[in-house]
Amino acid sequence: MSQATESDVREDGIIESVSGPVVTARDLDARMNDVVYVGSEGLMGEVIEIEGNITTIQVYEETSGVSPGEPVEGTGAPLSVDLGPGMLDAIYDGVQRPLDVLEEKMGSAYLDRGVDAPGIDLEKTWEFEPEVEEGDAVEPGDIVGIVPETPSIDHKVMVPPDSDGGEVTAIESGSFTVEETVVELDSGEEIQMRQEWPVRQQRPSVDKETPTEPLISGQRVLDGLFPIAKGGTAAIPGPFGSGKTVTQHQLAKWADADIVVYVGCGERGNEMTEVIEDFPELEDPITGNALMDRTCLIANTSNMPVAARESCVYTGITIAEYFRDMGYDVALMADSTSRWAEAMREISSRLEEMPGEEGYPAYLSARLSAFYERAGYFTNINGTEGSVSVIGAVSPPGGDFSEPVTQNTLRIVKTFWALDADLAERRHFPSINWNESYSLYREQLDPWFVDNVRDDWPETRQWAIDTLDEEAELQEIVQLVGKDALPEDQQLTLEIARYLREAWLQQNAFHPTDTYCEPEKTYRIMDAIKTYNDEAFEALDAGVPVEELTDIEAAPRLNRIGVQEDYNEYIDELEDDITSELRELY
């Protein structure tokens, strides 16, 4: 959170009433969305309604003990974030206060109200290497220098988007703090490494393009059946215990984005603890460095003030857009948007607004749309290209997908990964229901898979989808009359579909090899099962009984492909064994 200086703060309002996180003040000279400091302890809040002389404020901290008559101080500035070197490998709360710095200030893991800190370290020095020379003309967004922020990521220092630009009159390499001038322009403007940007305002770009490259997740069910594009949007709804958080953790660990922004929005603290403990020890499969080197965490857990939950997703998306402007591909994980919507519902009810469906505010859909629409594949104002992919978990009560948050999210996102409690109970993980999920990016991503994986990727995937669809239809008959009553070709289809489910769609997130599956391996497992399918149906046509086709020794080895490091040699040998065993039968 950007800090207001003493000269910015004006003691010009008096608290009139307090209702939980909603405070009203009179005689406050403020504008909509201005940051104010409430009460004697200076609790941070934001103006959300102005009616005559009465200003309504949502406070981002606990308000117990705050009483009418206490002062309200206005800053005259909207809720903004500090942008600059030092955001990666950092852990923030919902309004970008670094939790490690707050802990040092308080000397305790339990934070007092009113404590504040800059979003980035203002005293640490960074090595700045210029990318422009004296006499060069620069425009808003142009990259003027590089700072090696982590072993994985170079931080690109840019001219602020709201700058007028001009000709460089002074620039040199060296060690600087984020507040020291690194570039001087002929207009007299001085450029520092640190920028501020309002969280509710989208950063500018030249164009929003159609994404054509997938965000490879390393999860077979996602990459194989329901891919998301770089710059795409996805939702993961599911009941409690179905694996939303683990799926998002897997995406944060293995997605081939350059930067990951993980927003824990109202979720349990132990889930964020798992991220904090695991990520520093895990290796980025792309760079070989620690995963935290490319990760920014925003931890707004369920015990933190409800109003800060409403701001944390905006803080996350603004940080993501900043790295996008550098030309990076950014993946933002929001877990969960249901908690964000519940925070809006609580604030709305305290404002006595007319409730919509299930008590949510009437503007729920508009707020969700405004958030997800900030995702995309962009041509930036500096000529680079970058993307922000947004993946939001949804926690519908009782797993009811007809509730408002899920339905409004489905109208916006183009990828839907439906988690199924029945699959989770059967220990099938990731428990993504292949009959209910979908991706609208398939066709526009197929050329990438054809060029980078295999020519017949779309055809092989369609065969797998058709087989799984046929199995779903046959299961209804099996439940009535039993499997043995089916024709032999349908019995064989059920066996093939079982291998697709167990060997291909099922994946062990805690196995060192199976936790990540590259697209080539995803294809080869699917193709090995198709080889068994094709050879088995040829043998069936030749008169071999279905029991003999399903009892061959090589077939169960399909289930072990996922855990093989040298999978190519294993699959080549397995396909040869399947083919020879089946052909010996006729």
HELIX and SHEET records of a PDB file:
HELIX    1   1 LEU A   99  MET A  106  1                                   8    
HELIX    2   2 ARG A  220  GLY A  224  1                                   5    
HELIX    3   3 LYS A  244  TRP A  254  1                                  11    
HELIX    4   4 GLY A  269  ASP A  278  1                                  10    
HELIX    5   5 PHE A  279  GLU A  281  5                                   3    
HELIX    6   6 LEU A  291  ARG A  294  5                                   4    
HELIX    7   7 VAL A  306  ASP A  325  1                                  20    
HELIX    8   8 THR A  337  ARG A  350  1                                  14    
HELIX    9   9 GLU A  357  GLY A  359  5                                   3    
HELIX   10  10 LEU A  364  TYR A  372  1                                   9    
HELIX   11  11 PRO A  397  GLY A  399  5                                   3    
HELIX   12  12 PRO A  404  LEU A  410  1                                   7    
HELIX   13  13 ALA A  421  GLU A  425  1                                   5    
HELIX   14  14 ARG A  442  ASN A  452  1                                  11    
HELIX   15  15 TRP A  457  VAL A  481  1                                  25    
HELIX   16  16 LYS A  483  ALA A  485  5                                   3    
HELIX   17  17 GLU A  488  TYR A  499  1                                  12    
HELIX   18  18 LEU A  500  LEU A  505  3                                   6    
HELIX   19  19 PRO A  519  ASP A  541  1                                  23    
HELIX   20  20 VAL A  546  THR A  550  1                                   5    
HELIX   21  21 ALA A  555  VAL A  563  5                                   9    
HELIX   22  22 TYR A  567  ARG A  583  1                                  17    
SHEET    1   A 7 ARG A  10  SER A  19  0                                        
SHEET    2   A 7 VAL A  22  ARG A  26 -1                                        
SHEET    3   A 7 ILE A  54  VAL A  59 -1                                        
SHEET    4   A 7 LEU A  43  GLU A  51 -1                                        
SHEET    5   A 7 ASP A  34  VAL A  38 -1                                        
SHEET    6   A 7 PRO A  71  PRO A  78 -1                                        
SHEET    7   A 7 ARG A  10  SER A  19 -1                                        
SHEET    1   B 2 SER A  80  LEU A  83  0                                        
SHEET    2   B 2 GLN A 195  PRO A 198 -1                                        
SHEET    1   C 8 ILE A  91  TYR A  92  0                                        
SHEET    2   C 8 THR A 295  ASN A 300  1                                        
SHEET    3   C 8 ILE A 259  CYS A 265  1                                        
SHEET    4   C 8 ASP A 329  ASP A 335  1                                        
SHEET    5   C 8 GLU A 385  VAL A 394  1                                        
SHEET    6   C 8 THR A 233  PRO A 237  1                                        
SHEET    7   C 8 THR A 415  PHE A 416  1                                        
SHEET    8   C 8 TYR A 438  SER A 439 -1                                        
SHEET    1   D 7 ILE A  91  TYR A  92  0                                        
SHEET    2   D 7 THR A 295  ASN A 300  1                                        
SHEET    3   D 7 ILE A 259  CYS A 265  1                                        
SHEET    4   D 7 ASP A 329  ASP A 335  1                                        
SHEET    5   D 7 GLU A 385  VAL A 394  1                                        
SHEET    6   D 7 GLY A 376  THR A 379 -1                                        
SHEET    7   D 7 ASP A 207  GLU A 209 -1                                        
SHEET    1   E 4 ASP A 154  MET A 158  0                                        
SHEET    2   E 4 ILE A 143  PRO A 148 -1                                        
SHEET    3   E 4 TRP A 126  PRO A 130 -1                                        
SHEET    4   E 4 GLY A 174  PHE A 176 -1                                        
SHEET    1   F 4 ALA A 137  VAL A 138  0                                        
SHEET    2   F 4 GLY A 166  ILE A 171 -1                                        
SHEET    3   F 4 THR A 181  LEU A 185 -1                                        
SHEET    4   F 4 GLU A 190  GLN A 192 -1                                        
END                                                                             
